[in-house]
């Protein structure tokens, strides 16, 4: 913004944060009222807002509008440029798994990518993680084994047989967060984490294995994500019920009403079917398919998932997710970090000359959108400069028209 003399506008998405269409949380998230939450409506909000912002600040016809977004925001950025080229002139879509959104298989798949991150630190670590999960499943067959799990994994409440899968997902999804937040410096984005938390998790796993205690190793690794409570105090035990809420997005769940909004969207438009197989990934085999998703969504929200709707509305399909952009878009940068588990669903090669794919070899989830840091890997610094090169050119071209 300082370089371009630009105004930065952060537009809050309907049903998130303070943007509650029906005033209160409870009233907004009733089944009768939540139906106004959709990607189409959110993009229309932005399209209606931009002309008002330009008028308020005296912008001219030559004022250039660029959308930036990471993760779901990156998907919105790309779709915004695709659907409203009359409103937004260019976009930077960071860590946007647009392929997953239209049902494409990831290359790599999501949990394969998480496993690859851990394997890259030390090839012994995934095996010990597998051993820990196997031990949980074996111990869970008896009452005494459940007591052992409760003690060794420092659970606040005695583990019961019907909550074993819950515990496995709790531990598994910690690795999801560690992979996404695998930044080269300490952060407090989703939770307080050290620099390169995947490295730290592997050290915990190896320490546990060295003491012939893989459950403690797994617990300490997951604890990197769950160790601190909402008041900032270190947990003396883990209440897995408060840390994992059943939801439609099996890559992880939130803990407040913002997670309800995402849960509804993952039940209607953003269909993320991610499973594990314990072969190409290090987690127990677990199937999350359209049938299981539908059962959940009908029970929670009274809706059926619409996997075909995103394909219909935006274009693209599992075999060719880039098709709508190749046919109808321009001036969108797609960036992905190869440490990010979501990168397999992103565009990793150029779609056209003015829709480049920029790769951050040592970057996690939209690292390029974070502030500059002296610990940034050279590939991140280079990626940011390349992004600026495109934006400078497009702005210059726009002003000369």
C-alpha positions in Angstrom: 0.0 0.0 0.0 2.7 2.6 0.7 4.4 1.9 -2.6 1.2 2.3 -4.6 -0.4 5.0 -2.5 -3.2 2.6 -2.0 -6.1 2.3 0.5 -6.5 -1.1 2.2 -10.0 -2.2 2.9 -10.7 -5.3 4.9 -14.3 -6.5 4.1 -15.7 -8.8 6.7 -17.6 -11.8 5.4 -21.3 -12.1 6.2 -22.0 -14.4 9.2 -18.4 -14.1 10.5 -17.0 -11.8 13.2 -19.4 -9.0 14.0 -21.3 -9.3 10.7 -24.4 -11.0 12.0 -27.3 -10.4 9.7 -29.9 -11.2 12.4 -28.2 -9.2 15.2 -27.5 -12.0 17.7 -25.5 -15.2 17.3 -28.4 -17.5 18.3 -30.8 -15.8 16.0 -28.4 -15.6 13.1 -27.5 -19.3 13.2 -31.0 -20.8 13.2 -31.8 -23.1 10.4 -34.3 -20.6 9.1 -31.8 -17.7 8.9 -28.5 -19.3 7.9 -29.6 -19.9 4.3 -28.4 -16.4 3.4 -24.8 -17.6 4.0 -23.3 -18.4 0.6 -20.3 -17.7 -1.5 -22.5 -16.0 -4.2 -24.0 -13.7 -1.6 -20.6 -12.9 -0.1 -19.1 -12.0 -3.5 -22.1 -9.8 -4.3 -21.6 -8.0 -1.0 -18.0 -7.1 -2.1 -19.2 -6.2 -5.5 -21.8 -3.8 -4.1 -19.3 -2.4 -1.5 -16.5 -1.5 -3.9 -18.2 1.3 -5.8 -19.4 2.8 -2.5 -15.8 2.8 -1.2 -14.5 4.4 -4.4 -17.1 7.1 -4.2 -16.5 7.8 -0.5 -12.7 8.3 -1.0 -13.0 10.1 -4.3 -11.4 7.4 -6.4 -11.4 7.9 -10.2 -12.1 5.5 -13.1 -8.3 4.9 -13.2 -8.2 3.7 -9.6 -7.1 0.1 -9.7 -8.8 -2.5 -7.4 -6.8 -5.6 -6.4 -8.2 -8.3 -4.2 -5.9 -10.2 -1.8 -6.8 -13.4 0.1 -5.4 -16.5 1.6 -7.0 -19.9 2.0 -10.8 -19.6 1.7 -10.1 -15.9 1.2 -7.8 -16.8 -1.7 -10.6 -18.8 -3.3 -12.9 -15.8 -2.9 -10.3 -13.6 -4.5 -10.0 -15.8 -7.6 -13.8 -16.2 -7.9 -14.3 -12.5 -7.3 -12.1 -11.7 -10.3 -13.7 -14.4 -12.3 -17.3 -13.3 -11.6 -16.9 -9.5 -11.3 -14.1 -8.3 -13.6 -16.0 -5.0 -13.9 -15.4 -4.4 -10.2 -12.0 -5.9 -9.4 -9.0 -5.5 -11.8 -6.6 -8.2 -10.5 -6.1 -10.6 -7.6 -3.5 -12.4 -5.5 -5.0 -15.8 -4.4 -2.6 -17.3 -1.9 -2.9 -20.9 -0.7 -6.3 -21.3 -2.5 -7.2 -25.0 -2.8 -9.6 -24.4 -5.7 -9.1 -27.9 -7.0 -10.4 -29.4 -3.8 -13.4 -27.1 -4.0 -14.6 -28.8 -7.3 -13.8 -32.3 -6.2 -10.3 -32.8 -7.6 -7.9 -35.2 -5.9 -5.0 -33.5 -4.4 -1.5 -33.9 -5.8 -0.5 -34.7 -3.0 -3.7 -35.5 -1.1 -4.2 -33.4 2.1 -3.1 -35.9 4.7 -0.4 -37.3 2.5 1.1 -33.7 2.4 0.9 -33.5 6.2 2.8 -36.8 6.5 5.4 -35.6 3.9 6.1 -32.5 6.1 6.8 -34.7 9.1 8.9 -37.2 7.0 11.0 -34.3 5.6 12.1 -33.5 9.2 13.1 -37.1 10.1 12.0 -40.2 8.1 11.6 -42.1 11.4 8.8 -39.8 12.7 5.9 -41.0 10.6 6.5 -44.6 11.7 6.4 -43.7 15.3 3.2 -41.7 14.8 1.7 -44.8 13.2 2.8 -46.9 16.1 1.2 -44.5 18.6 -2.1 -44.6 16.8 -1.9 -48.4 16.6 -1.2 -48.5 20.4 -4.3 -46.4 21.0 -6.5 -48.7 19.0 -5.0 -51.8 20.7 -5.3 -50.4 24.2 -8.9 -49.2 23.6 -10.1 -52.8 23.3 -10.1 -53.2 27.1 -11.2 -51.1 30.1 -7.7 -51.1 31.6 -6.3 -50.1 28.2 -8.7 -47.1 28.1 -7.4 -46.1 31.6 -3.8 -46.4 30.4 -4.6 -44.0 27.4 -6.3 -41.6 29.8 -3.2 -41.5 32.0 -0.5 -41.4 29.4 -2.2 -38.9 27.2 -3.0 -36.7 30.2 -6.8 -36.5 29.4 -9.0 -34.5 31.8 -11.8 -37.1 31.7 -11.7 -40.9 31.5 -11.7 -42.0 27.9 -14.6 -44.2 27.0 -14.8 -46.6 24.1 -17.2 -44.5 22.1 -14.8 -41.5 22.2 -11.7 -43.3 20.9 -12.2 -42.1 17.3 -12.8 -38.6 18.7 -9.4 -38.8 20.4 -7.7 -40.0 17.2 -9.2 -37.1 15.2 -8.2 -34.7 18.0 -4.5 -35.8 17.7 -4.6 -36.1 13.9 -5.9 -32.6 13.4 -3.2 -31.1 15.6 -0.8 -32.1 12.8 -3.0 -30.3 10.3 -2.5 -27.1 12.3 1.2 -27.7 12.7 1.6 -28.2 8.9 -0.4 -25.1 8.0 1.4 -23.0 10.6 4.9 -24.3 9.8 6.4 -20.8 9.7 10.1 -20.0 10.2 9.4 -17.9 13.3 7.1 -18.1 16.3 3.5 -17.2 15.6 0.2 -16.7 17.4 -2.1 -17.1 14.4 -4.4 -20.1 15.1 -2.6 -20.8 18.4 0.8 -20.0 20.0 3.4 -22.0 18.2 7.2 -22.1 18.0 9.2 -21.6 14.8 9.0 -24.6 12.5 6.5 -26.4 14.7 6.6 -29.5 12.5 10.3 -29.8 13.6 9.2 -29.4 17.2 6.5 -32.1 16.9 9.0 -34.5 15.4 11.4 -33.9 18.3 8.6 -34.7 20.7 7.8 -37.9 18.9 11.4 -39.0 18.8 11.9 -38.2 22.5 8.9 -40.4 23.4 10.1 -43.2 21.2 13.5 -43.0 22.8 11.8 -43.8 26.1 9.7 -46.5 24.6 6.7 -44.3 25.1 5.1 -43.3 21.8 1.9 -42.2 23.4 3.7 -39.5 25.4 5.5 -38.5 22.2 2.2 -38.2 20.3 0.6 -36.3 23.2 3.5 -33.8 23.4 3.4 -33.3 19.6 -0.4 -32.6 19.7 0.1 -30.5 22.8 2.0 -27.9 20.8 -1.4 -27.0 19.4 -3.6 -27.6 22.5 -1.3 -26.7 25.4 -2.7 -23.3 26.1 -6.3 -22.6 27.1 -8.3 -19.5 26.1 -6.9 -17.6 29.1 -3.3 -18.3 28.0 -2.5 -20.7 30.8 -0.7 -24.0 30.1 -3.1 -26.9 30.3 -2.5 -29.5 33.0 -4.6 -31.9 31.2 -6.4 -32.1 27.8 -10.2 -31.8 27.6 -10.6 -33.3 24.1 -14.3 -32.5 24.1 -13.6 -28.8 24.1 -10.8 -29.0 21.6 -12.6 -30.9 18.8 -16.1 -30.3 17.7 -17.8 -32.6 15.2 -18.0 -30.8 11.9 -18.2 -31.1 8.2 -14.6 -30.1 7.5 -12.5 -33.0 8.7 -9.2 -31.1 8.4 -10.1 -29.3 11.6 -12.8 -27.5 13.5 -13.1 -24.2 15.3 -14.5 -23.6 18.7 -16.9 -20.6 18.4 -19.7 -19.4 16.2 -17.2 -18.5 13.4 -16.7 -22.3 13.1 -20.5 -22.7 12.7 -20.5 -20.4 9.7 -17.7 -22.4 8.0 -19.4 -25.7 9.0 -22.5 -24.6 7.2 -20.5 -23.7 4.1 -18.7 -27.0 4.2 -22.1 -28.6 4.2 -23.4 -26.7 1.2 -20.8 -25.3 -1.2 -17.2 -26.1 -0.1 -17.3 -29.9 -0.1 -14.0 -31.2 1.3 -13.9 -35.0 1.3 -10.6 -35.8 2.9 -9.9 -39.3 4.2 -6.9 -41.2 5.5 -5.6 -44.7 4.6 -2.6 -45.4 6.8 -0.6 -46.3 3.7 0.3 -43.1 2.0 -0.3 -41.2 5.2 0.6 -41.8 8.9 -3.0 -41.8 10.3 -5.5 -44.6 11.0 -7.7 -45.4 8.1 -10.8 -43.2 8.2 -13.3 -42.6 5.5 -15.1 -39.3 5.1 -17.2 -39.6 2.0 -20.3 -37.9 0.6 -22.5 -40.4 2.5 -21.0 -39.6 5.9 -20.9 -35.9 5.2 -24.6 -36.0 4.1 -25.6 -37.8 7.3 -23.8 -35.1 9.4 -25.2 -32.1 7.5 -28.7 -33.3 7.5 -28.6 -33.8 11.2 -26.8 -30.6 12.0 -28.3 -28.1 9.5 -31.1 -29.9 7.7 -29.3 -29.6 4.4 -27.8 -31.9 1.8 -24.3 -31.1 0.4 -24.2 -29.9 -3.2 -20.9 -31.0 -4.6 -22.0 -30.1 -8.2 -23.1 -26.6 -7.4 -19.6 -25.0 -7.1 -18.7 -26.7 -10.5 -21.9 -25.3 -12.0 -21.7 -21.8 -10.6 -17.9 -21.2 -11.1 -17.0 -23.8 -13.6 -14.3 -26.4 -13.4 -14.5 -30.1 -12.6 -12.3 -32.7 -10.9 -10.3 -33.4 -14.0 -9.8 -29.8 -15.0 -10.3 -27.4 -12.1 -8.5 -24.6 -13.9 -10.9 -24.6 -16.8 -13.0 -21.5 -15.9 -9.9 -19.4 -15.3 -8.3 -20.5 -18.5 -11.4 -19.7 -20.5 -12.7 -16.6 -18.8 -10.2 -14.9 -16.4 -7.0 -12.9 -16.4 -4.6 -11.1 -14.0 -4.8 -13.5 -11.1 -1.7 -14.7 -9.2 -1.9 -18.1 -7.6 0.7 -18.7 -4.9 1.3 -21.9 -2.9 3.8 -22.9 -0.2 5.0 -26.5 -0.5 4.9 -26.9 3.3 1.2 -26.2 3.3 -1.0 -29.3 3.4 -3.5 -27.5 1.1 -1.0 -27.0 -1.8 -2.1 -30.2 -3.5 -5.4 -28.5 -4.2 -3.9 -25.4 -5.6 -2.7 -24.4 -9.1 1.0 -25.2 -9.2 1.7 -24.3 -12.8 0.9 -21.2 -14.8 -2.5 -21.1 -16.3 -1.5 -18.3 -18.7 1.0 -15.5 -19.0 -1.1 -13.3 -16.8 -2.2 -16.0 -14.4 1.1 -17.3 -13.0 1.6 -19.9 -10.4 4.2 -18.8 -7.8 5.7 -21.4 -5.6 7.2 -20.9 -2.1 9.4 -23.9 -1.7 9.7 -23.5 2.1 6.5 -21.7 2.7 3.5 -22.8 4.8 -0.1 -21.5 4.6 -0.1 -18.1 2.7 3.3 -17.1 4.2 3.7 -14.6 1.4 0.8 -12.6 2.8 2.4 -12.2 6.2 4.6 -9.3 7.1 8.3 -9.4 6.1 10.5 -11.1 8.6 14.3 -11.5 8.7 13.8 -15.2 9.1 11.8 -15.5 5.8 13.3 -18.1 3.5 14.8 -16.7 0.3 12.1 -18.4 -1.8 9.5 -16.4 0.1 11.3 -13.1 -0.4 11.6 -13.9 -4.1 8.0 -14.9 -4.4 6.8 -11.6 -2.9 9.0 -9.6 -5.3 7.7 -11.5 -8.3 4.1 -10.9 -7.1 4.9 -7.2 -6.9 6.4 -7.3 -10.4 3.1 -8.5 -11.8 1.1 -6.0 -9.8 3.3 -3.1 -10.8 2.9 -4.0 -14.5 -0.9 -4.5 -14.3 -1.4 -1.2 -12.5 0.8 0.7 -15.0 -1.1 -0.9 -17.9 -4.4 0.1 -16.2 -3.5 3.7 -15.7 -2.3 4.0 -19.3 -5.7 2.9 -20.7 
